[in-house]
């Protein structure tokens, strides 16, 4: 019974021996493998794991792979530097095949028992990966994906992963953690073998063709570097770099670095992290924030409404309070005016009564016995004054003889006089008489000089004839404005017959005659220096600078420009397809009256000044006098860049003056003469 339980019957009709117990066969297989010859192998190390008793790794090349194991004591006796043996390193090992039979609780395994190991350099597979990484970087394929914009809250996400792997559940868990409830499009593909890279490439292309997909996640769990070689495929990397949607890669653990991690828009260590990166905005937190902001907005809205209502109520009471305050002030003013008027009337009444009393007393005194005596004395004074009146003497047939030096003749000096004058009683003409002999010496030169200043200084009777004036020694070439008025002619006789002032008048007349030439020149110079510019050299002009004129300059604010007092008369300029600029004219109280022009303000800044008269530039260009060719020549001589061109639309020539590449002065010439000068340029609306 025990033997039958240990060895059951074999398969009927089978020519093979047996059946044998598994343990016996496993032990026999182990012995047979250990009898195999010891050989040396070389390849690349992958999946290196160091245990307490053994060290396990795989030896791979392009054709195949062999699992290897080595006792830890023998491995430590090699005394390799830390990190010298790592994945991708090429080694040479010596050993033979070995088999672990296993047991009821342990799994069997085959391995190549390594008894010796030597480092041979870098492996070919990893070297090829590094060469491909440098090639893709040189072509700039690492940047296109990183320049793509990723939405903060995508509506549709595409996922490429294995159908039965744990990465799928990790992606869903990450999306649920974000509170995202959008649409997920799955594209299942193998993620580990030689068919994985083409399948993943097709899946990515299919997801990119769906217009609703806004971001793609490529997820794969951890594994050895050999298992992740599918994500280092060159075709796959180039496809990812050229996709229209951003790709987020999550391949292996955080220590693994494949080529798709370098090409993708973002690289994550786990599929959960990749899902959170695909949805940067936490939907639950965003909803809570929106709800909180909405609550605060409602509170502020209610508060604003209440505050506005209170403010409006206060403003509604303000007019009534203002009217009541003004009414009280008016009542107070009225009471004060009434009291002041009452006091003034009372005071004036008292003063009037006092003056009336004084006048009554004086009238009483004057009405006494002295009134007749005062009237008699006044009549006597009147008769005496009338008897000594010079006019009464002339009416009786007498004449007043004046000297040439001025004043009446008071002594008999006929030999010293060359001419004498006599005024008739009707005062309408002057008579000239000659002396009996000529004077002993010639008259002074000032007498013979006809000076306009001396002529205006001598009083001449207005009604005398030209011949009488010439006979009196006065120049007849004096302008009409220099002749005396009728008032002067009426006062001639009184001044000539006044005996008390003749000596002082003669002294003044002599001084004026000696100073007459200097006074004439000084009067002429003063007339030229202080005469207005319109009378001396034409219309008054103001110098135009490159940055402005007077207190105005380009770039100053409108408030500052109006404060100068030069501008007035607001208007609007040419809109040129936009908002029309604000314009002002030079009609302010402080502006020179000769200036004709306007200014424009753009964005509340003074941008343009244009003038049609009353200004000249520092180079001598005057509006209305200078031609366009002369203006160009003057500015070129001053070091500016000047040009002129004829515009048939405006039937005129535009002059453009530039310095350092920008316009500084502009001009417009109509019929060759410059009619408009502006800084920095002439507007086409002029």
C-alpha positions in Angstrom: 0.0 0.0 0.0 2.8 2.3 0.9 4.7 1.6 -2.3 1.5 2.1 -4.4 1.0 5.5 -2.7 4.7 6.4 -3.4 4.8 5.1 -7.0 1.5 5.2 -8.8 1.0 3.4 -12.1 2.2 4.9 -15.2 0.4 5.9 -18.4 -0.9 2.9 -20.1 0.8 2.3 -23.5 3.6 4.7 -22.9 7.0 3.3 -23.9 8.9 5.7 -21.5 10.2 4.6 -18.1 8.7 5.7 -14.9 7.0 7.2 -13.2 9.8 8.5 -10.9 9.5 10.7 -7.8 10.0 14.4 -8.6 12.6 14.8 -5.8 14.6 11.9 -7.2 14.5 13.3 -10.7 15.4 16.8 -9.5 18.3 15.5 -7.6 19.4 13.4 -10.6 19.0 16.5 -12.9 21.1 18.6 -10.4 23.8 15.9 -10.4 23.8 15.7 -14.2 24.1 19.5 -14.6 26.9 19.8 -12.1 28.8 17.2 -14.1 28.8 19.5 -17.1 32.1 21.1 -18.0 33.0 24.5 -16.5 33.2 27.3 -19.0 33.7 31.1 -19.2 30.9 33.3 -20.3 30.8 37.1 -21.0 27.8 39.4 -21.2 26.1 42.4 -19.6 24.9 42.4 -16.0 21.2 43.1 -15.3 19.1 42.8 -12.2 22.0 42.7 -9.7 20.8 41.7 -6.2 23.0 41.2 -3.2 21.5 38.8 -0.5 22.8 37.6 2.8 24.4 34.4 1.3 24.3 34.8 -2.4 24.5 37.4 -5.2 22.1 37.1 -8.1 22.2 38.7 -11.5 21.5 38.0 -15.1 24.0 37.8 -17.9 22.6 39.0 -21.2 23.5 39.8 -24.7 21.5 40.3 -27.9 20.9 36.6 -28.4 19.9 35.4 -25.0 20.3 35.5 -21.2 21.4 33.2 -18.4 20.5 33.6 -14.6 23.7 33.6 -12.5 24.4 33.2 -8.8 27.5 33.5 -6.8 28.3 32.9 -3.1 28.7 36.2 -1.3 32.0 35.2 0.3 33.5 34.6 -3.1 32.0 37.9 -4.4 33.5 39.9 -1.5 36.9 38.3 -2.0 37.0 40.0 -5.4 37.3 43.4 -3.6 35.5 45.4 -6.3 35.2 49.1 -5.7 31.7 50.3 -4.6 29.5 50.6 -7.6 31.9 49.0 -10.0 29.5 46.1 -10.7 26.1 47.6 -11.8 23.5 47.0 -14.4 24.8 47.3 -17.9 28.4 46.5 -17.0 30.2 43.9 -19.1 31.8 41.0 -17.2 33.5 37.7 -17.8 32.5 34.8 -15.5 33.7 31.3 -15.0 31.4 28.4 -13.7 28.9 25.8 -14.8 25.2 25.0 -14.7 23.6 24.4 -11.4 20.1 23.4 -10.3 18.3 23.9 -7.0 15.8 21.1 -6.6 13.6 23.1 -4.2 11.2 21.5 -1.7 7.6 21.5 -0.6 7.9 25.2 0.5 10.6 26.4 -1.9 10.5 26.9 -5.6 13.2 25.2 -7.8 15.5 27.3 -9.9 18.2 27.0 -12.5 21.3 29.2 -12.4 24.8 29.4 -13.7 27.0 28.9 -10.6 29.8 31.6 -10.9 33.0 30.8 -9.2 35.1 33.7 -10.7 34.2 37.1 -12.1 36.2 39.9 -13.9 35.0 43.3 -15.1 35.3 43.8 -18.8 34.0 47.3 -19.3 30.7 49.0 -20.3 28.0 46.9 -21.9 27.0 47.3 -25.5 23.2 47.7 -24.8 23.6 50.6 -22.4 26.2 52.1 -24.6 23.8 52.0 -27.5 21.1 53.7 -25.3 23.5 56.5 -24.4 24.5 57.1 -28.0 20.8 57.3 -29.0 20.2 59.7 -26.1 22.9 62.0 -27.3 21.6 61.8 -30.9 18.1 62.7 -29.9 19.3 65.6 -27.8 21.4 67.0 -30.6 18.4 66.9 -32.9 16.4 68.9 -30.3 13.7 66.2 -29.8 13.8 66.7 -26.0 12.2 70.2 -26.2 9.0 70.0 -28.4 6.9 68.1 -25.8 8.1 70.4 -23.0 6.9 73.5 -24.9 3.3 72.2 -25.2 0.8 73.8 -22.9 -0.9 71.3 -20.4 -4.4 72.1 -19.3 -5.0 72.6 -15.6 -8.2 70.6 -15.7 -8.4 68.3 -18.8 -11.8 66.9 -19.8 -10.4 63.7 -21.5 -7.2 61.8 -20.7 -5.6 59.0 -22.7 -3.7 56.2 -20.9 -1.3 53.6 -22.5 -0.5 50.7 -20.1 -0.7 46.9 -19.8 -4.2 45.5 -19.6 -3.6 43.3 -16.5 -0.9 45.3 -14.8 -1.2 47.2 -11.5 -0.4 50.5 -13.2 -4.0 50.8 -14.4 -5.3 50.7 -10.8 -2.7 53.2 -9.7 -3.7 55.7 -12.4 -7.4 55.4 -11.4 -6.5 55.9 -7.8 -4.5 59.0 -8.6 -7.4 60.5 -10.6 -9.9 59.8 -7.8 -7.5 61.4 -5.3 -7.7 64.6 -7.4 -11.5 64.4 -7.4 -11.4 64.3 -11.2 -14.5 63.0 -12.9 -13.7 63.4 -16.6 -13.3 60.8 -19.4 -10.5 58.2 -19.7 -9.6 56.6 -23.0 -7.6 53.4 -22.5 -5.1 52.0 -25.0 -3.8 48.7 -23.8 -0.5 47.4 -25.2 2.3 45.0 -24.1 4.9 46.7 -22.0 7.7 44.0 -22.0 9.1 42.1 -24.9 10.3 42.8 -28.4 6.7 43.5 -29.6 6.1 46.1 -26.9 7.7 49.2 -28.6 5.7 49.0 -31.9 2.5 48.4 -30.0 3.0 51.3 -27.7 3.9 53.5 -30.7 0.6 52.6 -32.5 -1.4 53.2 -29.3 0.1 56.7 -28.9 -0.7 57.6 -32.5 -4.3 56.4 -32.1 -4.8 58.4 -28.9 -3.3 61.5 -30.6 -5.8 61.1 -33.4 -8.8 61.6 -31.0 -9.5 65.3 -30.8 -11.1 65.1 -27.4 -7.9 63.7 -25.8 -5.9 66.6 -24.1 -3.1 64.7 -22.4 -1.7 61.1 -22.6 -0.2 59.1 -19.8 2.2 56.2 -20.5 2.4 53.9 -17.4 4.4 50.8 -16.5 5.4 49.3 -13.2 8.9 48.6 -11.9 11.3 46.1 -13.4 14.8 45.5 -14.4 16.6 47.6 -17.0 16.3 44.8 -19.5 12.5 44.7 -19.0 12.4 48.5 -19.7 14.3 48.4 -23.0 11.1 48.7 -25.0 10.7 52.3 -23.8 14.2 53.1 -25.2 13.2 52.4 -28.8 14.2 55.1 -31.3 10.9 55.0 -33.3 8.9 55.3 -30.1 10.9 58.3 -28.9 10.6 60.1 -32.2 6.9 59.5 -32.3 6.4 60.9 -28.8 8.4 64.0 -29.7 6.2 64.8 -32.7 2.8 64.3 -31.0 0.3 67.2 -30.7 -0.7 66.4 -27.2 1.6 66.4 -24.2 2.8 62.9 -23.0 3.5 62.1 -19.3 5.8 59.1 -18.9 5.8 56.9 -15.8 8.1 53.9 -16.5 9.8 51.9 -13.8 10.9 53.2 -10.4 12.4 56.6 -9.7 15.9 55.2 -10.2 15.2 54.0 -13.7 15.7 56.4 -16.6 14.5 55.5 -20.1 14.6 57.5 -23.3 10.9 58.1 -23.2 11.4 59.9 -19.9 13.7 62.4 -21.6 11.4 63.0 -24.6 8.1 63.2 -22.8 6.7 66.5 -21.5 7.0 65.3 -17.9 8.6 62.3 -16.2 7.0 60.8 -13.0 8.3 58.0 -10.7 4.9 56.2 -10.3 1.7 55.9 -12.2 -0.1 57.6 -9.3 2.2 60.6 -9.6 1.6 60.6 -13.4 -2.2 60.8 -12.9 -1.8 63.7 -10.4 0.6 65.5 -12.9 -2.0 65.1 -15.7 -4.6 66.9 -13.5 -2.6 69.7 -11.7 -5.8 71.2 -10.2 -7.3 69.4 -7.2 -10.9 69.4 -8.1 -12.2 69.0 -4.5 -10.0 71.8 -3.2 -10.9 74.0 -6.2 -14.6 73.5 -5.5 -14.1 74.3 -1.9 -12.2 77.5 -2.8 -14.9 78.5 -5.3 -17.6 78.0 -2.6 -15.6 80.0 -0.1 -15.0 82.8 -2.5 -18.7 82.8 -3.5 -19.6 83.1 0.2 -17.2 86.0 0.7 -18.4 87.7 -2.5 -22.0 87.5 -1.2 -21.0 88.9 2.2 -19.1 91.8 0.5 -22.0 92.4 -1.9 -24.5 92.7 1.0 -22.0 94.9 2.9 -21.5 97.1 -0.1 -25.2 97.5 -0.7 -25.7 98.4 2.9 -22.8 100.9 2.9 -24.1 102.4 -0.4 -27.6 102.8 1.1 -26.2 104.5 4.2 -24.1 106.8 2.0 -27.1 107.7 -0.2 -29.2 108.4 2.9 -26.5 110.7 4.2 -26.3 112.4 0.8 -30.1 112.8 0.6 -30.0 114.6 3.9 -27.2 116.9 2.9 -29.2 119.3 0.6 -31.7 119.9 3.4 -29.0 120.5 6.0 -27.2 122.8 3.6 -30.3 124.8 2.9 -31.1 125.1 6.6 -27.5 126.2 7.3 -27.6 128.8 4.5 -31.0 130.0 5.8 -29.6 130.5 9.2 -26.6 132.4 7.8 -28.9 134.6 5.7 -31.1 135.4 8.7 -28.0 136.3 10.7 -26.7 138.5 7.9 -30.1 140.2 7.6 -30.2 141.0 11.3 -26.7 142.4 11.3 -27.5 144.5 8.2 -30.6 145.9 9.8 -28.8 146.7 13.0 -25.9 148.3 11.1 -28.3 150.4 9.0 -30.2 151.6 12.0 -26.9 152.6 13.7 -25.7 154.4 10.5 -29.0 156.3 10.1 -28.9 157.3 13.7 -25.3 158.5 13.5 -25.8 160.4 10.2 -28.9 162.0 11.6 -27.0 163.3 14.6 -24.1 164.5 12.4 -26.6 166.3 10.1 -28.2 168.0 13.0 -24.8 169.2 14.2 -23.8 170.6 10.8 -27.2 172.3 10.4 -26.8 173.9 13.8 -23.3 175.1 12.8 -24.5 176.5 9.5 -27.4 178.2 11.2 -25.0 179.9 13.5 -22.7 181.0 10.7 -25.7 182.3 8.7 -26.8 184.3 11.7 -23.3 185.8 12.0 -23.0 186.6 8.3 -26.4 188.2 8.1 -25.2 190.9 10.5 -23.8 194.4 9.8 -20.5 193.0 8.2 -22.3 191.6 5.1 -22.5 194.9 3.2 -18.9 195.8 3.8 -17.7 192.4 2.5 -19.7 192.8 -0.7 -18.3 196.3 -1.3 -14.7 195.1 -0.9 -15.3 192.1 -3.3 -16.6 194.5 -6.0 -13.5 196.7 -5.7 -11.1 193.7 -6.1 -13.0 192.6 -9.2 -12.7 196.1 -10.9 -9.0 196.2 -10.1 -8.3 192.8 -11.6 -10.2 193.7 -14.8 -8.2 196.9 -15.2 -4.8 195.0 -15.2 -5.9 192.3 -17.6 -3.4 192.1 -20.6 -6.2 191.2 -23.0 -7.8 194.5 -22.2 -4.5 196.4 -23.0 -4.3 194.7 -26.4 -7.9 195.5 -27.2 -7.1 199.2 -26.7 -4.6 199.0 -29.6 -1.3 198.1 -27.9 1.1 195.2 -29.0 3.3 192.8 -27.2 6.8 192.5 -28.5 8.6 189.1 -28.0 12.2 188.4 -28.2 13.6 185.5 -30.3 15.0 183.9 -27.1 11.5 183.8 -25.6 9.4 186.1 -23.4 8.4 189.8 -23.9 11.0 192.5 -24.5 11.4 194.5 -21.4 14.1 197.0 -22.6 15.1 198.9 -25.7 17.5 196.5 -27.3 16.6 196.9 -30.9 20.2 196.7 -32.3 20.5 193.2 -30.8 17.3 192.0 -32.4 17.1 190.6 -35.9 13.4 190.2 -36.0 10.5 191.2 -33.8 7.0 189.9 -33.5 3.7 191.6 -32.8 0.5 190.0 -32.0 -2.7 191.6 -33.1 -5.7 192.1 -30.9 -7.6 189.4 -32.7 -4.7 186.9 -32.0 -5.1 185.4 -35.5 -1.8 186.4 -37.1 1.7 187.4 -36.3 3.5 190.3 -38.0 7.2 190.4 -38.7 9.2 193.6 -38.5 12.9 194.2 -39.1 15.3 196.2 -36.9 16.9 199.3 -38.1 20.3 197.6 -38.1 21.7 194.1 -38.1 23.0 192.4 -34.9 26.7 192.9 -34.1 27.3 189.1 -33.9 25.8 186.1 -35.7 23.1 184.2 -33.9 24.1 180.9 -32.3 24.3 177.8 -34.4 21.4 176.2 -32.6 19.2 179.0 -33.9 20.0 178.1 -37.5 19.6 174.3 -37.0 16.3 172.9 -37.7 15.9 170.2 -35.0 12.8 168.2 -34.6 13.3 167.8 -30.9 13.8 171.6 -30.5 10.8 172.3 -32.6 8.6 170.1 -30.5 10.0 171.8 -27.3 9.2 175.4 -28.4 5.6 176.5 -27.9 4.1 178.0 -31.1 0.7 179.5 -31.5 -1.5 177.3 -33.5 -3.2 179.8 -35.7 -0.2 181.5 -37.2 0.6 181.0 -40.8 3.6 179.2 -42.2 5.3 182.4 -43.2 4.8 183.9 -39.8 6.2 180.8 -38.1 9.2 180.9 -40.5 9.6 184.6 -39.8 9.6 183.9 -36.0 12.6 181.6 -36.5 10.7 178.3 -36.2 11.2 175.4 -38.5 8.3 174.8 -40.8 9.3 171.1 -41.4 8.0 170.0 -38.0 5.4 167.3 -38.2 1.8 168.2 -37.4 1.9 166.3 -34.2 4.6 168.7 -32.9 2.5 171.8 -33.3 0.8 173.2 -30.2 -2.8 172.8 -29.4 -5.4 175.6 -29.2 -4.9 175.6 -25.5 -1.2 176.4 -26.0 -2.0 179.2 -28.4 -4.5 180.7 -25.9 -1.8 180.7 -23.3 0.9 182.2 -25.5 0.1 185.8 -24.6 -0.2 185.2 -20.9 3.1 183.5 -20.8 4.8 186.1 -22.9 3.5 189.0 -20.9 4.3 187.5 -17.5 7.2 189.7 -16.2 8.1 187.5 -13.3 9.1 184.4 -15.2 11.0 185.8 -18.2 14.5 185.3 -16.7 13.9 181.7 -15.6 12.3 181.0 -19.0 15.3 182.4 -20.8 17.6 180.1 -18.8 15.5 177.1 -19.6 15.3 178.0 -23.3 19.1 178.4 -23.5 19.7 175.0 -21.9 17.3 173.3 -24.3 19.0 174.9 -27.3 22.4 173.6 -26.2 21.0 170.1 -25.6 18.7 170.0 -28.6 21.0 167.9 -30.9 21.6 165.3 -28.2 17.9 165.2 -27.3 17.0 164.7 -30.9 19.3 161.7 -31.2 18.2 160.2 -27.9 14.6 160.6 -28.9 15.3 158.8 -32.2 17.2 156.0 -30.5 14.5 155.5 -27.9 11.9 155.4 -30.7 13.9 152.6 -32.3 14.8 150.6 -29.2 11.4 150.8 -27.4 9.2 150.8 -30.5 7.2 147.5 -31.0 8.6 144.9 -33.3 5.8 145.5 -35.8 7.0 149.1 -36.3 10.7 148.3 -36.6 11.1 145.0 -38.4 7.7 143.6 -39.3 5.6 141.3 -37.1 7.0 140.3 -33.7 8.4 136.8 -33.8 9.2 134.3 -31.0 12.1 131.8 -31.3 10.9 128.1 -31.7 13.1 125.5 -29.9 13.4 121.9 -30.8 11.5 120.9 -27.6 8.9 123.8 -27.5 8.4 127.5 -27.3 8.4 129.8 -24.3 7.2 127.9 -21.1 5.7 125.1 -23.3 7.6 122.0 -24.2 6.7 118.7 -25.9 5.8 116.0 -23.4 4.4 118.2 -20.6 1.0 117.4 -19.1 -2.1 119.3 -20.2 -2.6 120.7 -16.7 0.9 122.2 -16.6 0.5 123.6 -20.1 -2.8 125.3 -19.3 -1.2 126.8 -16.1 1.3 128.8 -18.2 -1.5 131.0 -19.5 -0.5 130.7 -23.1 -3.3 128.3 -24.2 -7.1 128.8 -24.6 -9.9 127.7 -26.9 -10.2 124.0 -26.5 -11.0 122.0 -29.6 -10.5 118.6 -31.3 -8.0 117.6 -33.9 -8.0 115.1 -36.8 -9.0 111.6 -35.5 -7.0 109.6 -38.2 -9.2 106.5 -37.6 -9.0 106.8 -33.8 -9.9 109.1 -30.9 -9.4 112.8 -32.0 -6.7 114.6 -30.0 -7.5 117.6 -27.8 -6.3 120.9 -29.3 -5.7 124.4 -27.9 -4.8 127.7 -29.6 -2.2 130.3 -28.5 -4.9 132.8 -27.4 -4.2 132.8 -23.7 -3.7 135.9 -21.6 0.0 135.5 -21.4 0.7 134.4 -25.0 2.4 136.8 -27.4 -0.3 138.3 -29.7 1.8 137.7 -32.8 1.8 133.9 -32.4 -0.7 132.0 -34.6 -1.0 128.3 -34.1 -2.2 125.4 -32.0 -1.1 122.5 -29.9 -2.3 118.9 -29.7 -2.5 116.6 -26.7 -2.3 112.8 -27.0 -2.9 110.7 -23.9 -3.0 114.0 -21.8 0.6 114.9 -23.0 1.6 117.7 -25.4 2.5 115.9 -28.6 2.6 118.4 -31.4 2.9 122.2 -31.9 2.1 123.8 -35.2 2.4 127.5 -36.1 1.2 129.6 -39.1 2.7 132.9 -38.0 4.6 134.9 -35.4 7.5 132.4 -34.9 10.9 131.8 -36.3 13.3 128.8 -35.7 16.8 129.0 -34.3 18.1 128.5 -37.9 16.3 131.7 -39.1 13.2 130.0 -40.8 10.3 132.4 -40.5 6.7 131.4 -41.4 5.5 133.2 -44.5 9.0 134.5 -45.6 11.3 131.4 -46.0 11.0 129.0 -49.0 11.1 125.3 -48.6 14.4 125.0 -50.3 15.9 127.7 -48.0 14.5 125.8 -45.0 16.2 122.6 -46.1 19.5 124.3 -46.8 19.5 126.1 -43.4 18.8 122.9 -41.4 21.4 120.9 -43.4 24.0 123.6 -42.7 23.1 123.2 -39.0 23.9 119.5 -39.0 20.4 118.1 -39.4 19.0 115.6 -41.9 16.5 117.6 -44.0 14.4 116.6 -47.1 11.5 117.9 -49.0 8.9 116.2 -51.2 5.9 117.4 -53.1 2.5 115.9 -52.3 -0.1 116.2 -55.0 -2.9 115.4 -52.6 -2.2 118.6 -50.6 -0.7 120.5 -53.5 2.3 121.5 -51.4 5.7 120.5 -50.3 6.4 118.8 -47.0 9.8 119.5 -45.3 11.0 116.8 -42.9 13.9 117.6 -40.5 15.4 114.7 -38.5 18.1 114.2 -36.0 19.5 110.9 -34.7 16.8 109.0 -36.6 13.7 110.8 -35.3 11.6 113.8 -36.5 12.3 117.1 -34.8 10.8 119.8 -37.1 8.4 119.7 -39.9 7.2 122.3 -42.4 4.6 122.7 -45.2 5.2 125.1 -48.1 2.4 126.3 -50.3 3.6 128.0 -53.5 7.2 127.5 -52.3 6.8 129.7 -49.2 6.7 127.9 -45.8 3.2 128.5 -44.3 3.3 125.9 -41.5 6.2 125.0 -39.1 5.6 122.3 -36.5 7.5 120.2 -33.9 8.2 117.4 -34.2 6.3 117.0 -37.5 3.4 118.5 -39.5 0.1 116.6 -39.2 -1.6 115.7 -42.5 -4.8 117.4 -41.2 -3.2 120.9 -41.4 
